[in-house]
Amino acid sequence: MKIGKKPEINLRIILGIVFLSTIMILSSSCKKPEKFTGPKEKVTIGVGSPALAMPIIIAQEKGFYSDEGLEVTLKRYPSGQKAMEAMFAEDVDIATVADTPIVLNSFIRNNFIVFATFVYSYDENKVLGRKDRGVSTPSDLKGKRIGIAERTSSDFFAHVYLTEHLIDPSAVKLVDFTPTDLPGALEDGRVDAIVIFEPHAYKAMKALPGRVVRLPRSDLYRLSFNLAAMRSYAKGHPGLLKKILKAVDRGIMFIKQNKKESIAVISRGLNLDENIFVRDDLVYELSLYHTLLTTFEDEARWAITNRFTDKRKVPNYLDYLYLDAMKDVKPDAVTITKEVQTR
C-alpha cells in the first residue's frame, strides 16, 4: 500500500509547485513599471475619435505616459483626418487616424509613416436614414441626398455600402459636411441619409428618436485606427515611439480589465454621454498586420477609380510603415516580415 501511494504524493507536490510557479510568473508580469524620475520628454498627440482613441486617453488619465518618462499633451479634433492635418502643420507630433486619410494623403506626400494600429472595427461607420424621407432599406437610398465627410472613412464606406447593395454612386447625391455637422444636416432635412462614424452617429440617432432608421450593417470594411508620425520625427525619436506604444498597450489592458471604469473615466473627462462608449464592436490591440496593407491598397484603387487623385498607380505602402517600434514592443503582433518589407 505504501509503495502505491508514493506516486500520488509526488504528483500532488509537482502540481503544487507548477501552480505556485504560474502564480509567481503572472504576478511578476502584472507588476506596475517603476515610475520614471528623470526629466520627461514632451510630445503632443492629436486625437480624432474619442471612442476609437480610448486607449490613448486612458493612458493619459491613468499616468501610463508619465511612467514611461513622457509628458503628453492630447489635442482633440473632429476626425482623424483633421488630426493628421494638424500633424502636417506641426501642431501635433503624432496623430490618431483611420486608414482612409492615410491612403488619400499617400498620393500627395510620402513624408509620414504609420507605426501601429491600436483598434479596429467592422461597425464604426453607420448608414442612417430619415424614415419620413422614404429611407428604410438600402435600396431606398437611390435618388437620395446622402451626407458624408469627404476624405474620411465615411467617404470610403459610403461607396463600399452602395456597391454592396448594387447602387450606382451616380444614382445618389453625395454631399460633403464636416463630421460634427452631419447630425444637424440629417436633423434639419438638408440630406435624406448620412454615412458617419461615432460619436456623431449616436448624436444623430438621439436627436431624432423614432424618425431615424439605422440601415443594416456591412462586414466588408474593417476600419483601423492608427498612430502616425512624420518620417523625420520617427527617425529622430525612435525611443519615444516605443514608450508611446508601451503606455498605450497598458491603456488597452486597463480597458479590457476595467471596462466600466474606463468608460466612466473617459466620459467624465470629455463630458460625453457614457452610452457613446458602450460598444462591443471595438477590438483594442496593438498590431501591424498584413491585412492593413490590403486595406490600404483597396482604398487606393477606389481613390484612383473615382478620380480623387490624378495618380494612376497604387503607392507601395510598405514604404509608409515603420516597423521598428512595434517589433520591439509587440513583436508577435507584427506579421509584416523583413523579407516582405524589402521586396
C-alpha positions in Angstrom: 0.0 0.0 0.0 2.8 2.4 0.8 4.5 1.8 -2.5 1.3 2.5 -4.4 0.7 5.8 -2.5 4.1 7.4 -3.3 3.3 8.5 -6.9 0.1 10.1 -5.7 2.0 12.2 -3.1 4.7 13.1 -5.6 2.1 14.2 -8.2 0.4 16.5 -5.7 3.7 18.1 -4.9 4.6 18.6 -8.5 1.2 20.1 -9.3 1.6 22.4 -6.3 5.0 23.6 -7.5 3.6 24.2 -11.0 0.7 26.2 -9.6 2.9 28.3 -7.4 5.3 29.0 -10.2 2.5 30.0 -12.5 1.1 32.5 -9.9 4.6 34.0 -9.4 5.1 34.4 -13.2 1.7 36.1 -13.6 2.3 38.3 -10.6 5.6 39.5 -11.9 4.2 40.1 -15.4 1.4 42.3 -13.9 3.8 44.4 -11.8 3.5 48.1 -12.5 6.6 49.6 -14.1 8.8 51.7 -11.9 7.9 55.3 -12.1 10.3 57.4 -14.2 12.1 60.0 -12.1 14.2 61.9 -14.7 13.3 64.8 -17.0 10.3 63.9 -19.2 10.2 64.1 -23.0 7.3 66.3 -24.3 5.1 65.0 -27.0 1.7 66.1 -28.4 -0.8 63.7 -29.8 -3.8 64.7 -32.0 -6.9 62.6 -31.1 -9.7 62.1 -33.6 -12.5 59.9 -32.4 -12.8 59.6 -28.6 -14.2 56.1 -28.6 -11.6 54.7 -31.0 -8.9 56.6 -29.2 -9.9 55.4 -25.8 -6.5 53.6 -25.0 -4.7 56.9 -25.9 -6.9 58.9 -23.5 -6.9 56.2 -20.7 -3.1 56.1 -20.9 -3.1 59.8 -20.1 -5.7 59.6 -17.4 -4.0 56.7 -15.6 -0.5 58.2 -15.8 0.9 55.5 -18.1 2.8 58.0 -20.3 4.3 59.6 -17.2 5.5 56.2 -16.0 7.4 55.9 -19.3 9.1 59.3 -18.9 6.8 61.2 -21.2 4.9 64.5 -20.8 2.0 64.0 -23.2 -0.5 66.7 -24.3 -3.6 65.5 -26.1 -5.4 67.7 -28.6 -8.9 66.8 -29.7 -10.1 67.0 -33.4 -13.4 66.1 -35.0 -11.8 63.4 -37.1 -8.6 61.6 -37.7 -8.2 63.5 -41.0 -8.1 66.8 -39.0 -5.7 65.3 -36.5 -3.5 64.3 -39.5 -3.7 67.8 -41.0 -2.6 69.1 -37.6 0.4 66.8 -37.7 1.3 68.0 -41.2 1.1 71.6 -39.9 3.4 70.7 -37.0 0.6 71.4 -34.4 1.0 67.9 -33.1 3.8 65.3 -33.2 1.7 62.2 -33.5 -1.8 61.7 -34.9 -4.5 59.1 -34.4 -6.0 58.5 -37.9 -8.1 55.9 -39.8 -6.9 54.2 -42.9 -8.8 56.4 -45.5 -7.0 59.7 -44.7 -3.7 57.8 -44.7 -4.4 56.5 -48.2 -5.6 59.8 -49.7 -2.6 61.6 -48.3 -0.2 59.0 -49.6 -1.0 60.3 -53.1 0.1 63.7 -52.1 3.2 63.1 -49.9 5.5 60.4 -48.6 7.0 62.2 -45.6 4.9 60.4 -43.0 4.7 56.9 -41.5 2.3 54.6 -39.6 3.9 52.9 -36.7 1.0 51.0 -35.2 -2.7 50.1 -35.4 -4.3 50.1 -31.9 -8.0 49.4 -32.6 -10.2 48.1 -35.4 -13.9 47.8 -36.0 -16.3 46.4 -38.6 -19.1 48.7 -37.3 -17.6 52.1 -36.8 -19.4 53.7 -39.7 -23.2 53.6 -39.9 -25.7 54.5 -42.5 -28.7 56.4 -41.0 -31.8 57.4 -42.9 -34.9 59.6 -42.4 -37.9 57.4 -42.4 -40.1 60.4 -43.3 -38.0 60.8 -46.4 -38.7 57.3 -47.5 -35.4 55.7 -46.3 -36.0 52.4 -44.6 -33.9 49.9 -46.6 -30.6 50.2 -48.5 -32.4 50.2 -51.9 -34.3 53.4 -50.7 -31.0 55.3 -51.0 -31.4 55.6 -54.8 -32.1 59.1 -55.8 -31.5 60.5 -52.3 -29.1 63.1 -50.9 -26.6 61.4 -48.6 -24.3 63.3 -46.3 -20.7 62.2 -45.9 -17.5 63.5 -44.6 -15.1 63.7 -47.5 -11.6 62.3 -47.3 -12.5 60.3 -44.2 -13.6 56.6 -43.6 -17.2 57.9 -44.1 -16.4 58.7 -47.7 -14.9 55.3 -48.5 -17.6 53.3 -46.6 -20.4 55.1 -48.4 -19.0 53.7 -51.7 -18.5 50.3 -50.2 -22.1 50.3 -49.0 -23.6 51.5 -52.2 -21.6 48.9 -54.2 -22.6 46.1 -51.8 -26.3 46.9 -52.4 -25.9 47.3 -56.2 -26.5 51.0 -56.2 -24.5 53.0 -58.7 -22.9 56.0 -56.9 -24.2 58.2 -59.8 -27.7 57.3 -58.7 -27.3 59.3 -55.4 -26.2 62.8 -54.5 -23.2 62.7 -52.1 -23.0 65.9 -50.1 -19.9 66.8 -48.1 -20.2 68.1 -44.5 -17.8 68.2 -41.5 -18.3 65.2 -39.2 -19.7 67.4 -36.5 -22.3 68.9 -38.9 -23.7 65.7 -40.3 -26.1 65.0 -37.4 -27.6 68.5 -37.9 -27.8 68.1 -41.6 -29.9 65.0 -41.2 -32.0 66.6 -38.4 -33.0 69.7 -40.4 -33.5 67.8 -43.6 -30.6 69.1 -45.8 -30.0 65.4 -46.5 -32.1 62.2 -46.5 -29.4 60.0 -45.1 -25.9 60.2 -43.7 -22.9 57.9 -43.5 -21.0 58.7 -40.4 -18.8 57.3 -37.7 -19.1 57.6 -33.9 -19.8 59.6 -31.8 -21.7 61.6 -34.4 -23.9 58.6 -35.4 -25.0 58.3 -31.8 -25.8 62.0 -31.6 -27.8 61.9 -34.9 -29.9 59.0 -33.7 -30.5 60.7 -30.3 -31.6 63.9 -32.0 -34.4 62.3 -34.0 -35.8 59.4 -31.9 -38.2 57.3 -33.9 -37.6 59.2 -37.1 -34.1 57.8 -37.9 -33.5 54.3 -39.0 -30.2 52.6 -39.0 -29.7 50.6 -42.2 -28.2 47.1 -42.0 -24.5 47.0 -41.1 -21.8 45.8 -43.5 -18.9 43.4 -42.8 -17.0 44.3 -46.0 -14.9 47.1 -44.4 -12.7 46.8 -41.4 -11.8 50.3 -40.2 -8.5 50.6 -38.4 -7.3 53.5 -36.2 -3.6 54.0 -36.3 -0.7 56.0 -34.9 1.1 58.1 -37.5 4.0 60.5 -37.3 6.2 62.4 -39.7 9.0 60.3 -41.1 11.6 62.8 -39.8 10.0 62.7 -36.3 10.1 58.9 -36.2 13.7 58.8 -37.3 14.7 61.4 -34.6 12.6 59.8 -31.8 12.7 56.0 -32.1 12.8 55.5 -28.3 9.9 57.9 -27.7 7.7 55.9 -30.2 8.4 52.7 -28.2 7.4 54.5 -24.9 4.2 55.6 -26.5 3.4 52.1 -27.5 4.2 50.7 -24.1 1.8 53.2 -22.4 -0.9 52.6 -25.0 -0.6 48.9 -24.5 -1.1 49.4 -20.8 -4.2 51.5 -21.6 -5.5 48.7 -23.7 -5.0 46.2 -20.9 -6.7 48.5 -18.4 -9.7 48.9 -20.7 -10.1 45.1 -21.1 -9.8 44.5 -17.3 -11.8 47.6 -16.2 -14.3 48.4 -19.0 -16.9 50.2 -16.8 -14.3 52.3 -15.0 -12.7 53.2 -18.3 -16.0 54.3 -19.8 -16.7 56.4 -16.7 -13.3 58.0 -16.7 -13.3 59.0 -20.4 -16.9 60.2 -20.4 -16.3 62.4 -17.4 -13.0 63.7 -18.9 -14.6 64.5 -22.2 -18.0 65.5 -20.9 -19.7 63.0 -23.2 -22.6 60.6 -22.7 -21.4 57.2 -21.4 -23.6 55.4 -23.9 -21.4 56.6 -26.7 -18.7 54.2 -25.4 -20.9 51.2 -24.6 -20.0 49.1 -27.7 -18.9 45.6 -28.5 -17.5 46.1 -31.9 -14.2 47.8 -31.0 -11.2 45.5 -30.8 -8.4 47.2 -29.0 -5.0 45.7 -29.6 -1.6 46.9 -30.9 -0.7 45.4 -34.2 0.8 45.8 -37.7 -0.9 43.0 -39.6 -0.5 42.4 -43.3 -4.3 43.0 -43.7 -3.5 46.7 -43.2 -1.6 46.7 -46.4 -4.6 45.0 -48.2 -6.9 47.7 -46.9 -4.6 50.5 -48.0 -4.3 49.0 -51.5 -8.1 48.5 -51.8 -8.8 52.1 -50.8 -6.0 53.4 -53.2 -7.7 51.6 -56.1 -11.0 53.1 -55.1 -9.5 56.6 -55.0 -7.9 56.1 -58.4 -11.2 54.8 -59.9 -13.2 57.7 -58.5 -10.6 60.2 -59.6 -9.8 61.5 -56.1 -6.3 61.7 -57.3 -4.6 62.2 -60.7 -2.2 59.4 -60.0 -2.8 56.1 -61.7 -0.5 53.8 -59.7 -1.1 52.4 -56.2 1.7 53.5 -53.8 4.0 51.0 -52.2 2.5 51.1 -48.7 5.4 49.1 -47.2 7.3 52.4 -47.5 4.7 54.1 -45.2 5.1 51.5 -42.4 7.6 52.0 -39.6 8.1 48.6 -38.0 10.9 49.1 -35.5 8.9 50.3 -32.6 6.3 47.6 -32.8 8.9 44.9 -33.3 10.5 45.9 -30.1 7.3 46.3 -28.0 4.9 43.7 -29.5 6.9 41.5 -32.0 4.3 38.8 -32.2 1.7 41.4 -33.4 3.8 42.3 -36.5 3.0 40.0 -39.4 4.8 42.1 -42.0 8.2 40.4 -42.2 11.5 42.0 -43.1 11.6 39.9 -46.3 8.3 41.3 -47.4 9.3 44.9 -46.4 12.4 44.8 -48.6 10.7 43.1 -51.6 
